[in-house]
Amino acid sequence: MSDVGWQAMLPSDPLPWLLASAEPAARWVTLVELLDQPAGDPGVRAAHEAVLADEGTRELLDRLPHWEQPQRISGHDAPAFAPNLLHLLADMGVVEDDDARIRRLLDAMLEHVDDEGRFATLGTLRAKSEPRWGALLCDTHAIADVLLRFGRGQDPRVRRALARAAGDLADTAQGRAWPCRPDDASGFRGPGRRADFCPLVTLQALRAFARVAEAERPPRLLEIARVSLRAWHARGTEKPYLFGHGIQFKTVKWPPTWYGAYLVVDVLGRYPALWRGGDSRPEDRRAMAELAACLVAYNVSPDGVVIPRSARQGFGSFSFGQKQLPSAWATARLGVALRRLEDLAGDVAAVDVATLGSSRGGSGTAVPPRNRASRG
């Protein structure tokens, strides 16, 4: 890490405000993921206990589904999708041992795989169709990623799923990456051109492989990460189906569960060889700085905090679900993503977001959050 902290990318340092926050999850993120305090630290223990006692945490735990019941969700960005719920809980400091329902859900996920080792979900293709198990890449990658995050990486089924993910790599029109692969049983596949890479499943897999030792990753993984960056490079002339790079891409919808600047920075920030070292390229360094600068310009108020401009329904009791007030948790999570890019702080500061070309058909005009409320 650079001697220049992540706060240098923001208009003002929010760290004192975060440390004084009354929001337990925000304090936990700040202590553990921004200040590297150990789990045994009294402050960390107190924050963790407060997270578990918080009514919002209990509400999220109550939402955890029974895995053998159909996942009736609008899409893989739905907050009700079990991997998304589990990631949100982990982002608040909750671990498997904190609640038996987490353990049961993880165990159940491990039980359902297709013949080639991909993890499956139970759902319906149409409103009146019978539920069936299917294993799209946006299923198996998301499930493998969350299993790794909750410490199940040594399970043979997780290792087999990762090996299968490596085998599912394909030469797409944009380069070697993960496409939208049809489900073997039904033939169903997500939208998009057959020859193209899928921005979401590629980032899901890259995040999963970032959690394992380098020796266990597919070869040339850095080149696959560059395919993800290529989507940003080519945004003015080439738009992946359903995955644009305009204002919705740059503005975080809290909690973040879909392709956007936050996910790209969060995932590709785990691959620092993109911007430093002998294998780095100037255009990739510039792209990472531009993405981080957009993340700040579109989501951070002048006093250095996140006032959510977009929020998913069903989270009104959380700070990140309120669009009128600063969110300590959202500010801390954004800080975690930026922290991986600390040695790009100078590059980020040099980016003039107003001069960046936008997606095909977009204006490129930054619309930062208004400073509608003080940190309070």
C-alpha positions as CSV (number, residue, x, y, z in Angstrom):
1,M,0.0,0.0,0.0
2,S,1.0,3.6,-0.6
3,D,1.8,6.0,2.2
4,V,-1.1,8.1,0.8
5,G,-4.3,6.7,2.3
6,W,-7.6,6.0,0.5
7,Q,-8.9,9.2,2.1
8,A,-6.8,11.2,-0.3
9,M,-9.2,10.2,-3.1
10,L,-12.1,11.9,-1.3
11,P,-13.0,15.6,-0.9
12,S,-12.7,15.2,2.8
13,D,-11.5,12.6,5.3
14,P,-14.5,10.7,6.7
15,L,-12.5,8.5,9.1
16,P,-13.2,10.4,12.3
17,W,-16.9,10.5,11.5
18,L,-16.9,6.7,10.8
19,L,-15.2,5.9,14.1
20,A,-17.8,7.9,15.9
21,S,-20.7,6.4,14.1
22,A,-23.6,4.9,16.0
23,E,-24.0,2.3,13.2
24,P,-22.5,-1.0,14.4
25,A,-21.7,-2.4,11.0
26,A,-20.0,0.8,9.9
27,R,-17.8,0.7,13.0
28,W,-16.9,-2.9,12.3
29,V,-16.0,-2.2,8.7
30,T,-13.9,0.8,9.7
31,L,-12.0,-1.0,12.5
32,V,-11.4,-4.3,10.6
33,E,-11.2,-3.5,6.9
34,L,-10.0,0.1,7.0
35,L,-7.8,0.1,10.1
36,D,-6.7,-3.6,10.2
37,Q,-7.7,-4.1,13.8
38,P,-7.5,-7.8,14.8
39,A,-10.6,-9.8,15.7
40,G,-9.5,-10.0,19.3
41,D,-9.3,-6.2,19.7
42,P,-11.9,-5.1,22.4
43,G,-13.3,-2.5,20.0
44,V,-13.7,-5.0,17.2
45,R,-15.4,-7.5,19.6
46,A,-17.8,-4.8,20.8
47,A,-18.6,-3.8,17.3
48,H,-19.2,-7.4,16.2
49,E,-21.5,-8.0,19.2
50,A,-23.4,-4.8,18.4
51,V,-23.8,-6.0,14.8
52,L,-25.4,-9.3,16.0
53,A,-27.7,-7.5,18.4
54,D,-28.8,-5.0,15.8
55,E,-32.4,-5.3,14.7
56,G,-31.4,-4.8,11.0
57,T,-29.0,-7.8,11.2
58,R,-31.7,-10.0,12.7
59,E,-34.0,-8.9,9.9
60,L,-31.5,-9.9,7.2
61,L,-30.9,-13.3,8.9
62,D,-34.7,-13.8,8.9
63,R,-34.7,-13.2,5.1
64,L,-32.3,-16.1,4.4
65,P,-34.2,-18.6,2.2
66,H,-34.5,-22.3,2.4
67,W,-32.3,-23.4,-0.5
68,E,-34.5,-26.3,-1.5
69,Q,-37.4,-23.9,-2.2
70,P,-37.6,-22.2,-5.6
71,Q,-35.7,-18.9,-5.8
72,R,-38.5,-16.7,-7.1
73,I,-36.4,-13.6,-7.8
74,S,-36.4,-11.1,-10.6
75,G,-32.8,-11.7,-11.5
76,H,-29.4,-12.3,-10.0
77,D,-29.2,-8.7,-8.9
78,A,-32.2,-9.2,-6.5
79,P,-31.3,-8.6,-2.9
80,A,-33.3,-11.8,-2.0
81,F,-30.9,-14.0,-4.1
82,A,-29.2,-15.9,-1.3
83,P,-25.6,-15.2,-2.3
84,N,-26.4,-11.5,-2.3
85,L,-27.9,-11.7,1.2
86,L,-24.9,-13.6,2.4
87,H,-22.4,-11.1,0.9
88,L,-24.3,-8.3,2.6
89,L,-24.1,-10.0,5.9
90,A,-20.4,-10.7,5.5
91,D,-19.9,-7.0,4.5
92,M,-21.3,-6.2,8.0
93,G,-19.0,-8.6,9.8
94,V,-21.3,-11.6,10.2
95,V,-19.6,-15.0,10.0
96,E,-20.9,-18.6,9.7
97,D,-20.7,-19.3,13.4
98,D,-22.9,-16.4,14.2
99,D,-26.1,-18.1,13.2
100,A,-27.1,-21.7,12.5
101,R,-29.2,-20.6,9.5
102,I,-26.1,-19.5,7.7
103,R,-24.5,-22.9,8.2
104,R,-27.6,-24.7,7.0
105,L,-27.8,-22.5,3.9
106,L,-24.1,-23.0,3.0
107,D,-24.5,-26.8,3.6
108,A,-27.5,-26.9,1.3
109,M,-25.7,-24.9,-1.4
110,L,-23.0,-27.5,-1.5
111,E,-25.5,-30.3,-2.0
112,H,-26.7,-29.2,-5.4
113,V,-24.4,-29.4,-8.3
114,D,-24.8,-30.4,-12.0
115,D,-23.0,-33.4,-13.5
116,E,-20.0,-31.3,-14.3
117,G,-19.6,-29.7,-10.9
118,R,-21.4,-26.4,-11.3
119,F,-23.5,-25.2,-8.4
120,A,-27.2,-25.0,-9.1
121,T,-30.2,-23.0,-8.0
122,L,-33.9,-24.0,-7.9
123,G,-36.1,-21.7,-9.9
124,T,-38.6,-21.3,-12.6
125,L,-38.0,-20.3,-16.2
126,R,-41.5,-18.9,-16.6
127,A,-44.3,-17.9,-14.2
128,K,-46.3,-21.1,-14.5
129,S,-43.4,-23.6,-15.2
130,E,-42.4,-26.2,-12.7
131,P,-39.3,-25.4,-10.5
132,R,-36.1,-27.1,-11.6
133,W,-32.5,-27.0,-10.7
134,G,-30.3,-25.1,-13.2
135,A,-26.6,-24.1,-13.2
136,L,-26.1,-20.9,-15.2
137,L,-22.6,-19.4,-14.7
138,C,-24.2,-16.5,-12.8
139,D,-25.5,-19.2,-10.4
140,T,-22.3,-21.3,-9.9
141,H,-19.9,-18.4,-9.8
142,A,-22.0,-16.5,-7.2
143,I,-22.4,-19.5,-5.1
144,A,-18.7,-20.6,-5.2
145,D,-17.7,-17.0,-4.4
146,V,-19.8,-16.8,-1.3
147,L,-18.8,-20.3,-0.1
148,L,-15.2,-19.3,-0.4
149,R,-15.9,-16.1,1.5
150,F,-17.5,-18.0,4.4
151,G,-14.5,-20.3,4.7
152,R,-15.7,-23.4,2.7
153,G,-12.8,-23.3,0.2
154,Q,-11.4,-26.7,1.2
155,D,-14.6,-28.5,0.5
156,P,-14.0,-30.8,-2.6
157,R,-17.2,-29.6,-4.2
158,V,-16.0,-26.0,-4.1
159,R,-12.7,-27.0,-5.6
160,R,-14.4,-28.9,-8.3
161,A,-16.7,-25.9,-9.1
162,L,-13.6,-23.7,-9.4
163,A,-12.0,-26.2,-11.7
164,R,-15.2,-26.3,-13.8
165,A,-15.2,-22.5,-13.9
166,A,-11.7,-22.6,-15.3
167,G,-12.9,-25.1,-17.9
168,D,-15.8,-22.8,-18.9
169,L,-13.5,-20.1,-20.0
170,A,-14.0,-19.3,-23.7
171,D,-12.5,-17.2,-26.5
172,T,-15.1,-14.5,-26.8
173,A,-15.3,-11.5,-29.2
174,Q,-13.7,-9.4,-26.5
175,G,-11.0,-11.9,-25.5
176,R,-10.7,-14.9,-23.3
177,A,-13.3,-14.6,-20.5
178,W,-16.6,-16.1,-19.3
179,P,-19.6,-16.0,-21.7
180,C,-23.2,-16.4,-20.9
181,R,-23.3,-20.2,-21.1
182,P,-26.7,-22.1,-21.6
183,D,-27.9,-24.4,-18.9
184,D,-27.3,-28.0,-20.0
185,A,-30.7,-29.3,-18.9
186,S,-33.0,-26.7,-20.3
187,G,-30.9,-24.9,-22.9
188,F,-31.8,-21.6,-21.2
189,R,-29.3,-18.9,-21.3
190,G,-29.3,-15.3,-20.3
191,P,-29.6,-12.4,-22.7
192,G,-26.7,-11.1,-24.8
193,R,-24.8,-12.1,-27.8
194,R,-23.6,-15.7,-27.9
195,A,-20.1,-14.7,-28.9
196,D,-19.6,-12.0,-26.3
197,F,-18.2,-12.2,-22.8
198,C,-20.6,-11.6,-19.9
199,P,-19.4,-8.7,-17.8
200,L,-21.1,-10.0,-14.6
201,V,-20.1,-13.7,-14.6
202,T,-16.6,-12.7,-15.5
203,L,-16.3,-10.4,-12.5
204,Q,-18.0,-13.0,-10.3
205,A,-15.4,-15.5,-11.2
206,L,-12.5,-13.1,-10.9
207,R,-13.7,-12.2,-7.4
208,A,-13.9,-15.9,-6.5
209,F,-10.5,-16.7,-7.8
210,A,-9.0,-13.7,-6.0
211,R,-9.9,-15.5,-2.7
212,V,-7.7,-18.6,-3.5
213,A,-3.9,-18.9,-3.7
214,E,-2.3,-17.8,-7.0
215,A,-1.2,-21.4,-7.7
216,E,-4.9,-22.4,-7.7
217,R,-6.0,-19.8,-10.3
218,P,-6.4,-20.4,-14.0
219,P,-3.4,-19.4,-16.1
220,R,-3.3,-15.9,-17.6
221,L,-6.0,-14.6,-15.2
222,L,-4.6,-11.1,-15.6
223,E,-5.5,-11.2,-19.3
224,I,-9.1,-12.1,-18.3
225,A,-9.2,-9.1,-15.9
226,R,-8.1,-6.9,-18.8
227,V,-11.1,-8.1,-20.8
228,S,-13.2,-6.6,-18.0
229,L,-11.3,-3.4,-18.3
230,R,-11.7,-3.4,-22.1
231,A,-15.5,-2.9,-21.6
232,W,-14.6,0.5,-20.0
233,H,-12.0,1.3,-22.7
234,A,-14.5,0.6,-25.5
235,R,-17.6,2.1,-23.8
236,G,-18.0,4.8,-26.5
237,T,-18.3,2.4,-29.4
238,E,-19.3,-1.0,-28.0
239,K,-22.0,-1.7,-25.4
240,P,-22.4,-5.2,-23.9
241,Y,-26.1,-6.1,-24.0
242,L,-27.7,-4.8,-20.8
243,F,-24.4,-3.6,-19.4
244,G,-23.9,0.1,-20.1
245,H,-21.4,2.5,-18.6
246,G,-23.4,5.6,-18.1
247,I,-24.8,7.3,-15.0
248,Q,-26.4,4.1,-13.6
249,F,-23.1,2.3,-14.0
250,K,-21.3,5.0,-12.1
251,T,-23.9,5.6,-9.4
252,V,-24.0,2.8,-6.7
253,K,-27.3,1.3,-6.0
254,W,-27.1,0.2,-2.4
255,P,-26.6,-2.5,-1.5
256,P,-24.5,-3.2,-4.6
257,T,-25.5,-6.5,-6.3
258,W,-25.0,-5.8,-10.0
259,Y,-22.5,-4.7,-12.6
260,G,-21.3,-1.1,-12.0
261,A,-18.3,1.0,-11.2
262,Y,-18.3,-0.2,-7.6
263,L,-18.2,-3.9,-8.6
264,V,-15.5,-3.3,-11.1
265,V,-13.3,-1.4,-8.7
266,D,-14.0,-3.8,-5.9
267,V,-13.1,-6.9,-8.0
268,L,-10.3,-5.6,-10.2
269,G,-8.7,-3.9,-7.2
270,R,-7.8,-7.3,-6.0
271,Y,-5.5,-7.7,-9.1
272,P,-2.9,-4.9,-8.5
273,A,-0.6,-6.3,-11.2
274,L,-3.1,-4.5,-13.6
275,W,-1.5,-1.1,-12.6
276,R,1.8,-1.8,-11.0
277,G,4.8,-4.1,-11.6
278,G,6.3,-5.5,-14.7
279,D,3.1,-6.8,-16.2
280,S,1.1,-3.6,-15.8
281,R,0.1,-1.4,-18.7
282,P,-0.4,2.4,-18.7
283,E,-3.9,2.1,-20.3
284,D,-5.0,-0.2,-17.5
285,R,-3.6,2.1,-14.8
286,R,-5.4,5.0,-16.4
287,A,-8.7,3.0,-16.6
288,M,-8.6,2.0,-13.0
289,A,-7.9,5.6,-12.0
290,E,-10.8,6.8,-14.1
291,L,-13.2,4.2,-12.6
292,A,-12.2,5.2,-9.1
293,A,-12.6,8.9,-9.9
294,C,-16.1,8.2,-11.3
295,L,-17.0,6.3,-8.2
296,V,-16.1,9.3,-6.1
297,A,-17.6,11.9,-8.3
298,Y,-21.0,10.2,-8.6
299,N,-21.3,9.0,-5.1
300,V,-19.4,11.1,-2.5
301,S,-20.6,14.4,-1.2
302,P,-18.3,17.4,-0.7
303,D,-17.7,16.5,2.9
304,G,-16.4,13.1,2.0
305,V,-19.4,10.8,2.8
306,V,-21.8,8.8,0.8
307,I,-25.4,10.0,0.6
308,P,-27.1,7.2,-1.4
309,R,-28.5,8.5,-4.6
310,S,-30.0,5.1,-5.4
311,A,-31.2,2.3,-3.1
312,R,-32.9,-1.0,-3.4
313,Q,-36.4,-1.5,-2.0
314,G,-36.7,-3.3,1.3
315,F,-33.7,-1.6,3.1
316,G,-35.4,1.5,4.5
317,S,-34.3,0.7,8.1
318,F,-30.7,0.8,7.1
319,S,-28.6,3.9,6.5
320,F,-27.7,2.7,3.0
321,G,-31.4,2.4,2.2
322,Q,-32.0,6.2,2.9
323,K,-31.5,8.6,0.0
324,Q,-31.6,11.8,2.2
325,L,-29.0,11.1,4.8
326,P,-25.3,10.2,4.9
327,S,-24.6,6.5,5.3
328,A,-21.7,5.5,7.4
329,W,-21.8,1.9,6.2
330,A,-21.9,2.8,2.5
331,T,-19.1,5.3,3.1
332,A,-17.0,2.6,4.8
333,R,-17.7,0.0,2.1
334,L,-16.7,2.5,-0.6
335,G,-13.6,3.2,1.4
336,V,-12.7,-0.5,1.4
337,A,-12.9,-0.6,-2.4
338,L,-10.8,2.5,-2.8
339,R,-8.2,1.3,-0.3
340,R,-7.0,-1.4,-2.7
341,L,-6.1,1.4,-5.1
342,E,-4.2,3.6,-2.6
343,D,-1.1,3.8,-4.8
344,L,-3.3,5.3,-7.5
345,A,-4.4,8.2,-5.4
346,G,-2.4,10.7,-7.4
347,D,-3.7,9.3,-10.7
348,V,-7.3,9.4,-9.4
349,A,-6.9,13.1,-8.3
350,A,-5.6,14.0,-11.8
351,V,-8.7,12.6,-13.5
352,D,-11.1,15.3,-14.7
353,V,-14.4,13.3,-14.8
354,A,-16.1,15.9,-16.8
355,T,-13.8,15.3,-19.7
356,L,-14.3,11.6,-19.9
357,G,-16.2,10.2,-22.8
358,S,-19.4,8.4,-21.7
359,S,-21.1,5.3,-22.9
360,R,-22.4,5.3,-26.5
361,G,-25.2,7.8,-26.5
362,G,-24.4,9.3,-23.1
363,S,-23.3,12.8,-22.2
364,G,-20.5,12.0,-19.7
365,T,-21.7,14.7,-17.4
366,A,-21.0,13.9,-13.7
367,V,-24.0,14.3,-11.3
368,P,-22.5,14.2,-7.9
369,P,-24.6,13.7,-4.7
370,R,-25.9,16.9,-3.3
371,N,-24.7,17.8,0.2
372,R,-28.2,17.6,1.5
373,A,-27.3,16.8,5.1
374,S,-24.3,17.1,7.3
375,R,-22.6,14.0,8.7
376,G,-24.6,14.5,11.9
